[in-house]
């Protein structure tokens, strides 16, 4: 007798535990530019996205600047291929302003609108698929808020800068808890500054790890699934891969750490395999399927979820996303 297919929850939880699955789980995500500043339109687009492809994990993807606009940053969509908004006017311009940042409420402003959208998406699916909300780590939010002046502030006025990071961290915890209460099951925790190109290892331990752990430790008993998103190149994997997380996502196709290497360094689920800016966007379909097969070969199909290294690009054809789904269905484990 043929066994029934696993549910999304069964497939994801088995994959995290390294147990056999009926097929490798898949989660793909993208931005929805222009409409993503409206909570109702973003929620509707997210619901359509999930219902179109039936992913095993739903990542709620807001615009990239939602976390700093309530502190005064001004952003715009500049037609980036990735579909993200960019800060065009910083919200903080003096080191003395870091300790004066407000602890923002997740019930108001941009944060409140995001909670509204998260609630709408969660209500639409009623728990049928695990859902993650997006968080940026405190250093990334500081960088989005103030730009590259953070490097001068952390080196010249670390006391003021750390006071700001503590406020940002607590605001992030408050927002995450509100999102989990609204129906999400976990968090997608993105760091965009954990790179040797931006910080020394000592600087990252002080200003990155310390405040990342403040957030992650606070959510440990509340976030059922935590996915680390390690953004960029020349990353400090030695400091990142022991974070308390169930999944990790990174640009594996453009990194010194591939899936095979990561399997021995991280005990949870590896969410990777697809070159989001290259093969997934440009094709052809057979090349996309070949990347899926290669990812499964590197890991033996265990502790793997096929995912892009970062957001799917706006020009990516629907047929390319379909090719990923077809490929995992075709491969017998």
VOBAMAR-606749 format. One record per residue (C-alpha): x, z, y; residue number from 1. Coordinates in Angstrom, 2 decimals, always signed. Layout:
BEGIN
+---------+---------+---------+------+
|      px |      pz |      py | rofi |
+---------+---------+---------+------+
|       X |       Z |       Y |  NUM |
...
+---------+---------+---------+------+
END
This chain:
BEGIN
+---------+---------+---------+------+
|      px |      pz |      py | rofi |
+---------+---------+---------+------+
|   +0.00 |   +0.00 |   +0.00 |    1 |
|   +1.34 |   -0.99 |   +3.41 |    2 |
|   +1.97 |   +1.97 |   +5.71 |    3 |
|   +0.24 |   +2.14 |   +9.09 |    4 |
|   +2.47 |   +1.48 |  +12.09 |    5 |
|   +3.84 |   +4.55 |  +13.82 |    6 |
|   +2.25 |   +5.65 |  +17.06 |    7 |
|   +4.36 |   +5.54 |  +20.23 |    8 |
|   +4.87 |   +9.30 |  +20.00 |    9 |
|   +5.84 |   +9.23 |  +16.34 |   10 |
|   +8.26 |   +6.34 |  +16.85 |   11 |
|   +9.94 |   +7.88 |  +19.90 |   12 |
|  +10.26 |  +11.37 |  +18.44 |   13 |
|  +11.63 |  +10.02 |  +15.16 |   14 |
|  +14.17 |   +7.89 |  +17.01 |   15 |
|  +15.32 |  +10.84 |  +19.11 |   16 |
|  +15.83 |  +12.87 |  +15.94 |   17 |
|  +17.73 |  +10.05 |  +14.24 |   18 |
|  +15.05 |   +9.66 |  +11.59 |   19 |
|  +13.80 |   +6.35 |  +10.13 |   20 |
|  +11.37 |   +4.33 |  +12.25 |   21 |
|   +9.10 |   +1.42 |  +11.38 |   22 |
|  +10.77 |   -0.54 |  +14.17 |   23 |
|  +13.14 |   +0.29 |  +17.01 |   24 |
|  +11.25 |   +1.63 |  +20.05 |   25 |
|  +11.24 |   -0.35 |  +23.30 |   26 |
|  +10.84 |   +0.63 |  +26.94 |   27 |
|  +11.27 |   -1.82 |  +29.81 |   28 |
|  +10.68 |   -1.09 |  +33.47 |   29 |
|  +10.76 |   -2.81 |  +36.87 |   30 |
|   +9.94 |   -2.26 |  +40.52 |   31 |
|   +6.76 |   -3.58 |  +42.12 |   32 |
|   +8.01 |   -4.46 |  +45.61 |   33 |
|   +5.85 |   -4.30 |  +48.72 |   34 |
|   +2.83 |   -2.84 |  +46.90 |   35 |
|   +4.82 |   +0.16 |  +45.69 |   36 |
|   +4.39 |   +2.07 |  +48.95 |   37 |
|   +0.64 |   +2.22 |  +48.31 |   38 |
|   -0.15 |   +4.78 |  +45.57 |   39 |
|   -3.30 |   +3.08 |  +44.30 |   40 |
|   -1.71 |   -0.37 |  +44.08 |   41 |
|   +1.43 |   +1.00 |  +42.42 |   42 |
|   -0.63 |   +2.92 |  +39.89 |   43 |
|   -2.70 |   -0.17 |  +39.09 |   44 |
|   +0.43 |   -2.31 |  +38.69 |   45 |
|   +2.00 |   +0.30 |  +36.40 |   46 |
|   -1.13 |   +0.48 |  +34.26 |   47 |
|   -1.26 |   -3.33 |  +33.95 |   48 |
|   +2.45 |   -3.41 |  +33.03 |   49 |
|   +2.04 |   -0.92 |  +30.20 |   50 |
|   -1.14 |   -2.49 |  +28.89 |   51 |
|   +0.44 |   -5.95 |  +28.91 |   52 |
|   +3.41 |   -4.98 |  +26.71 |   53 |
|   +2.47 |   -1.69 |  +25.03 |   54 |
|   +5.89 |   -0.08 |  +25.43 |   55 |
|   +6.78 |   +3.02 |  +23.43 |   56 |
|   +7.73 |   +4.91 |  +26.59 |   57 |
|   +6.23 |   +4.38 |  +30.05 |   58 |
|   +8.62 |   +4.88 |  +32.94 |   59 |
|   +6.78 |   +5.30 |  +36.21 |   60 |
|   +8.94 |   +3.43 |  +38.76 |   61 |
|   +8.34 |   +4.12 |  +42.46 |   62 |
|  +10.31 |   +2.51 |  +45.26 |   63 |
|  +13.84 |   +3.83 |  +45.52 |   64 |
|  +13.48 |   +5.63 |  +48.87 |   65 |
|  +10.35 |   +7.72 |  +48.31 |   66 |
|  +12.40 |  +10.90 |  +48.02 |   67 |
|  +13.98 |  +10.79 |  +51.49 |   68 |
|  +11.32 |   +9.36 |  +53.78 |   69 |
|   +9.70 |  +12.75 |  +54.42 |   70 |
|  +13.08 |  +13.85 |  +55.81 |   71 |
|  +12.99 |  +11.03 |  +58.33 |   72 |
|  +14.74 |   +8.14 |  +56.60 |   73 |
|  +13.26 |   +4.72 |  +57.38 |   74 |
|  +13.25 |   +2.08 |  +54.64 |   75 |
|  +12.37 |   -1.57 |  +54.24 |   76 |
|  +12.07 |   -4.11 |  +51.48 |   77 |
|  +14.83 |   -6.65 |  +52.13 |   78 |
|  +14.00 |   -9.05 |  +49.31 |   79 |
|  +16.48 |   -7.48 |  +46.93 |   80 |
|  +16.40 |   -9.17 |  +43.51 |   81 |
|  +15.92 |   -5.79 |  +41.89 |   82 |
|  +12.81 |   -5.14 |  +43.96 |   83 |
|  +13.98 |   -1.91 |  +45.55 |   84 |
|  +13.59 |   -0.74 |  +49.14 |   85 |
|  +16.65 |   +0.17 |  +51.19 |   86 |
|  +17.18 |   +2.76 |  +53.91 |   87 |
|  +17.63 |   +0.98 |  +57.23 |   88 |
|  +17.77 |   +4.11 |  +59.40 |   89 |
|  +19.23 |   +7.38 |  +58.08 |   90 |
|  +17.24 |  +10.57 |  +58.28 |   91 |
|  +20.25 |  +12.80 |  +58.92 |   92 |
|  +23.09 |  +12.06 |  +61.33 |   93 |
|  +25.00 |  +15.36 |  +61.82 |   94 |
|  +26.63 |  +17.81 |  +59.43 |   95 |
|  +24.85 |  +20.69 |  +61.17 |   96 |
|  +21.50 |  +19.27 |  +60.07 |   97 |
|  +22.04 |  +19.84 |  +56.33 |   98 |
|  +21.01 |  +23.53 |  +56.29 |   99 |
|  +18.00 |  +22.72 |  +58.48 |  100 |
|  +16.38 |  +20.35 |  +55.97 |  101 |
|  +12.84 |  +21.40 |  +55.12 |  102 |
|  +11.83 |  +22.27 |  +51.57 |  103 |
|   +9.25 |  +19.50 |  +51.17 |  104 |
|   +5.85 |  +19.96 |  +49.59 |  105 |
|   +4.86 |  +17.64 |  +46.72 |  106 |
|   +1.31 |  +17.82 |  +48.06 |  107 |
|   +2.09 |  +16.04 |  +51.32 |  108 |
|   +3.63 |  +12.84 |  +52.74 |  109 |
|   +5.38 |  +10.32 |  +50.52 |  110 |
|   +5.88 |  +12.87 |  +47.78 |  111 |
|   +2.18 |  +13.63 |  +47.78 |  112 |
|   +1.33 |   +9.93 |  +47.53 |  113 |
|   +3.61 |   +9.61 |  +44.51 |  114 |
|   +1.86 |  +12.51 |  +42.80 |  115 |
|   -1.44 |  +10.75 |  +43.51 |  116 |
|   -0.17 |   +7.60 |  +41.76 |  117 |
|   +1.31 |   +9.56 |  +38.83 |  118 |
|   -2.05 |  +11.30 |  +38.35 |  119 |
|   -3.88 |   +7.96 |  +38.32 |  120 |
|   -1.53 |   +6.49 |  +35.71 |  121 |
|   -1.64 |   +9.61 |  +33.52 |  122 |
|   -5.43 |   +9.66 |  +33.67 |  123 |
|   -5.57 |   +6.00 |  +32.57 |  124 |
|   -3.59 |   +6.58 |  +29.36 |  125 |
|   -4.65 |  +10.13 |  +28.51 |  126 |
|   -1.45 |  +10.87 |  +26.64 |  127 |
|   -1.47 |   +7.83 |  +24.35 |  128 |
|   +2.08 |   +6.96 |  +25.45 |  129 |
|   +4.87 |   +9.30 |  +26.61 |  130 |
|   +5.39 |   +8.94 |  +30.37 |  131 |
|   +8.44 |   +9.73 |  +32.50 |  132 |
|   +8.53 |  +10.15 |  +36.27 |  133 |
|  +11.57 |   +9.09 |  +38.29 |  134 |
|  +13.83 |  +11.67 |  +39.93 |  135 |
|  +17.04 |  +11.03 |  +41.84 |  136 |
|  +19.71 |  +13.68 |  +41.58 |  137 |
|  +20.52 |  +15.71 |  +44.71 |  138 |
|  +23.75 |  +13.85 |  +45.57 |  139 |
|  +22.00 |  +10.49 |  +45.28 |  140 |
|  +19.20 |  +11.70 |  +47.56 |  141 |
|  +21.78 |  +12.97 |  +50.05 |  142 |
|  +23.46 |   +9.56 |  +49.99 |  143 |
|  +20.15 |   +7.77 |  +50.50 |  144 |
|  +19.27 |  +10.16 |  +53.33 |  145 |
|  +22.52 |  +10.12 |  +55.28 |  146 |
|  +24.59 |   +7.19 |  +54.01 |  147 |
|  +28.33 |   +7.35 |  +53.55 |  148 |
|  +28.73 |  +10.18 |  +56.05 |  149 |
|  +28.16 |  +12.48 |  +53.07 |  150 |
|  +31.75 |  +11.90 |  +51.99 |  151 |
|  +33.07 |  +13.24 |  +55.32 |  152 |
|  +30.59 |  +16.11 |  +55.37 |  153 |
|  +31.36 |  +17.29 |  +51.84 |  154 |
|  +35.11 |  +17.25 |  +52.58 |  155 |
|  +35.06 |  +18.65 |  +56.13 |  156 |
|  +31.97 |  +20.91 |  +56.10 |  157 |
|  +31.26 |  +21.66 |  +52.44 |  158 |
|  +29.38 |  +24.86 |  +53.32 |  159 |
|  +26.82 |  +22.96 |  +55.39 |  160 |
|  +26.60 |  +20.10 |  +52.90 |  161 |
|  +26.02 |  +22.43 |  +49.94 |  162 |
|  +23.28 |  +24.24 |  +51.83 |  163 |
|  +21.55 |  +20.88 |  +52.16 |  164 |
|  +22.07 |  +20.03 |  +48.50 |  165 |
|  +20.45 |  +23.32 |  +47.48 |  166 |
|  +17.35 |  +22.48 |  +49.55 |  167 |
|  +17.25 |  +18.95 |  +48.11 |  168 |
|  +17.58 |  +20.35 |  +44.58 |  169 |
|  +14.70 |  +22.78 |  +45.06 |  170 |
|  +12.51 |  +20.05 |  +46.57 |  171 |
|  +13.30 |  +17.88 |  +43.54 |  172 |
|  +12.32 |  +20.69 |  +41.16 |  173 |
|   +9.04 |  +21.22 |  +43.03 |  174 |
|   +8.23 |  +17.50 |  +42.90 |  175 |
|   +9.09 |  +17.24 |  +39.20 |  176 |
|   +6.89 |  +20.20 |  +38.32 |  177 |
|   +4.00 |  +18.69 |  +40.27 |  178 |
|   +4.46 |  +15.40 |  +38.39 |  179 |
|   +4.51 |  +17.16 |  +35.03 |  180 |
|   +1.37 |  +19.08 |  +35.93 |  181 |
|   -0.22 |  +15.76 |  +36.91 |  182 |
|   +0.19 |  +14.47 |  +33.34 |  183 |
|   +3.74 |  +13.17 |  +32.93 |  184 |
|   +5.69 |  +14.24 |  +29.84 |  185 |
|   +9.22 |  +14.14 |  +31.16 |  186 |
|  +11.67 |  +12.92 |  +33.78 |  187 |
|  +13.98 |   +9.97 |  +34.30 |  188 |
|  +16.90 |  +11.62 |  +36.11 |  189 |
|  +18.97 |   +9.06 |  +37.98 |  190 |
|  +22.45 |   +9.61 |  +39.36 |  191 |
|  +23.98 |   +6.81 |  +41.44 |  192 |
|  +27.16 |   +8.55 |  +42.65 |  193 |
|  +28.86 |   +9.77 |  +39.45 |  194 |
|  +31.52 |   +7.09 |  +39.74 |  195 |
|  +35.28 |   +7.24 |  +40.13 |  196 |
|  +34.79 |   +4.64 |  +42.87 |  197 |
|  +32.95 |   +7.24 |  +44.99 |  198 |
|  +34.12 |  +10.74 |  +44.05 |  199 |
|  +37.01 |  +12.56 |  +42.44 |  200 |
|  +36.25 |  +14.46 |  +39.24 |  201 |
|  +36.61 |  +17.78 |  +41.09 |  202 |
|  +34.21 |  +16.64 |  +43.82 |  203 |
|  +31.66 |  +15.55 |  +41.26 |  204 |
|  +31.85 |  +18.88 |  +39.43 |  205 |
|  +31.26 |  +20.75 |  +42.69 |  206 |
|  +28.67 |  +18.57 |  +44.42 |  207 |
|  +27.23 |  +16.61 |  +41.52 |  208 |
|  +27.20 |  +18.63 |  +38.29 |  209 |
|  +26.39 |  +21.96 |  +39.94 |  210 |
|  +23.21 |  +20.70 |  +41.60 |  211 |
|  +22.24 |  +18.36 |  +38.76 |  212 |
|  +22.28 |  +21.35 |  +36.43 |  213 |
|  +20.24 |  +23.36 |  +38.91 |  214 |
|  +17.47 |  +20.77 |  +38.56 |  215 |
|  +17.82 |  +20.06 |  +34.85 |  216 |
|  +18.08 |  +23.73 |  +33.84 |  217 |
|  +14.98 |  +24.57 |  +35.89 |  218 |
|  +12.99 |  +21.86 |  +34.08 |  219 |
|  +14.37 |  +22.52 |  +30.60 |  220 |
|  +11.29 |  +24.28 |  +29.32 |  221 |
|   +8.85 |  +21.97 |  +31.08 |  222 |
|  +10.15 |  +18.42 |  +30.59 |  223 |
|   +9.45 |  +17.34 |  +27.01 |  224 |
|  +11.71 |  +14.30 |  +27.39 |  225 |
|  +14.58 |  +13.97 |  +29.86 |  226 |
|  +16.31 |  +10.62 |  +30.23 |  227 |
|  +19.58 |  +10.44 |  +32.16 |  228 |
|  +20.09 |   +7.20 |  +34.05 |  229 |
|  +23.78 |   +6.75 |  +34.80 |  230 |
|  +23.93 |   +4.08 |  +37.47 |  231 |
|  +26.96 |   +2.03 |  +38.40 |  232 |
|  +30.46 |   +1.39 |  +37.12 |  233 |
|  +33.54 |   +3.47 |  +36.27 |  234 |
|  +31.29 |   +6.42 |  +35.47 |  235 |
|  +32.41 |   +9.99 |  +34.72 |  236 |
|  +31.00 |  +10.02 |  +31.20 |  237 |
|  +32.98 |  +13.13 |  +30.24 |  238 |
|  +31.03 |  +15.16 |  +32.82 |  239 |
|  +27.65 |  +13.52 |  +32.24 |  240 |
|  +27.08 |  +13.19 |  +28.52 |  241 |
|  +26.77 |  +16.94 |  +27.93 |  242 |
|  +23.87 |  +17.32 |  +30.37 |  243 |
|  +20.75 |  +18.84 |  +28.75 |  244 |
|  +18.89 |  +15.60 |  +28.02 |  245 |
|  +17.13 |  +13.89 |  +25.14 |  246 |
|  +18.01 |  +10.31 |  +26.16 |  247 |
|  +20.64 |   +8.45 |  +28.15 |  248 |
|  +20.42 |   +5.05 |  +29.84 |  249 |
|  +23.34 |   +3.18 |  +31.40 |  250 |
|  +24.67 |   -0.34 |  +32.05 |  251 |
|  +26.09 |   -0.61 |  +28.55 |  252 |
|  +26.68 |   -4.38 |  +28.74 |  253 |
|  +28.97 |   -3.87 |  +31.75 |  254 |
|  +30.65 |   -0.59 |  +30.80 |  255 |
|  +33.71 |   +0.56 |  +28.93 |  256 |
|  +31.28 |   +2.63 |  +26.83 |  257 |
|  +29.17 |   +0.47 |  +24.53 |  258 |
|  +26.37 |   +1.57 |  +22.24 |  259 |
|  +28.65 |   +2.06 |  +19.25 |  260 |
|  +30.96 |   +4.28 |  +21.27 |  261 |
|  +28.14 |   +6.25 |  +22.88 |  262 |
|  +26.60 |   +7.12 |  +19.53 |  263 |
|  +29.52 |   +9.41 |  +18.79 |  264 |
|  +29.51 |  +11.04 |  +22.23 |  265 |
|  +25.82 |  +11.74 |  +22.91 |  266 |
|  +23.57 |  +13.51 |  +20.43 |  267 |
|  +20.25 |  +12.13 |  +21.66 |  268 |
|  +18.60 |   +8.73 |  +22.03 |  269 |
|  +20.52 |   +5.78 |  +23.48 |  270 |
|  +18.26 |   +3.72 |  +25.76 |  271 |
|  +20.17 |   +0.52 |  +26.40 |  272 |
|  +21.10 |   -2.86 |  +24.95 |  273 |
|  +19.87 |   -5.39 |  +27.53 |  274 |
|  +21.82 |   -6.97 |  +30.39 |  275 |
|  +19.09 |   -6.69 |  +33.03 |  276 |
|  +20.81 |   -8.80 |  +35.71 |  277 |
|  +22.13 |  -11.44 |  +33.32 |  278 |
|  +20.68 |  -12.27 |  +29.94 |  279 |
|  +17.29 |  -10.55 |  +30.31 |  280 |
|  +16.62 |  -12.29 |  +33.61 |  281 |
|  +18.28 |  -15.66 |  +32.98 |  282 |
|  +17.75 |  -16.14 |  +29.26 |  283 |
|  +17.54 |  -18.18 |  +27.20 |  284 |
|  +15.11 |  -16.45 |  +24.85 |  285 |
|  +17.46 |  -16.72 |  +21.87 |  286 |
|  +20.23 |  -14.99 |  +23.84 |  287 |
|  +17.85 |  -12.12 |  +24.65 |  288 |
|  +16.95 |  -11.77 |  +20.99 |  289 |
|  +20.64 |  -11.86 |  +20.10 |  290 |
|  +21.28 |   -8.88 |  +22.41 |  291 |
|  +18.50 |   -6.95 |  +20.67 |  292 |
|  +20.00 |   -7.75 |  +17.27 |  293 |
|  +23.47 |   -6.76 |  +18.46 |  294 |
|  +22.21 |   -3.42 |  +19.82 |  295 |
|  +20.58 |   -2.64 |  +16.49 |  296 |
|  +23.72 |   -3.68 |  +14.62 |  297 |
|  +25.91 |   -1.40 |  +16.80 |  298 |
|  +23.72 |   +1.63 |  +16.05 |  299 |
|  +22.26 |   +0.83 |  +12.65 |  300 |
|  +18.88 |   +1.04 |  +14.35 |  301 |
|  +19.09 |   +4.84 |  +14.61 |  302 |
|  +18.85 |   +6.90 |  +17.82 |  303 |
|  +18.23 |   +3.68 |  +19.74 |  304 |
|  +15.57 |   +2.48 |  +22.16 |  305 |
|  +15.93 |   -1.07 |  +23.43 |  306 |
|  +15.98 |   -0.85 |  +27.23 |  307 |
|  +17.56 |   -2.54 |  +30.25 |  308 |
|  +20.69 |   -1.06 |  +31.81 |  309 |
|  +18.65 |   -0.60 |  +34.98 |  310 |
|  +15.41 |   -2.03 |  +36.40 |  311 |
|  +14.29 |   -5.44 |  +35.25 |  312 |
|  +14.82 |   -7.96 |  +38.03 |  313 |
|  +11.86 |   -9.35 |  +39.97 |  314 |
|  +12.50 |  -13.02 |  +38.96 |  315 |
|  +12.56 |  -12.17 |  +35.22 |  316 |
|   +9.97 |  -14.39 |  +33.47 |  317 |
|   +7.24 |  -12.77 |  +31.42 |  318 |
|   +8.43 |  -14.80 |  +28.42 |  319 |
|  +11.75 |  -12.93 |  +28.51 |  320 |
|  +10.02 |   -9.55 |  +28.26 |  321 |
|   +7.91 |  -10.95 |  +25.42 |  322 |
|  +11.08 |  -12.08 |  +23.66 |  323 |
|  +12.31 |   -8.48 |  +23.56 |  324 |
|   +9.06 |   -7.30 |  +21.98 |  325 |
|   +9.12 |  -10.18 |  +19.49 |  326 |
|  +12.73 |   -9.47 |  +18.53 |  327 |
|  +12.16 |   -5.82 |  +17.61 |  328 |
|   +9.07 |   -6.80 |  +15.62 |  329 |
|  +11.04 |   -9.40 |  +13.67 |  330 |
|  +13.95 |   -7.16 |  +12.68 |  331 |
|  +13.50 |   -5.26 |   +9.42 |  332 |
|  +15.26 |   -1.89 |   +9.38 |  333 |
+---------+---------+---------+------+
END
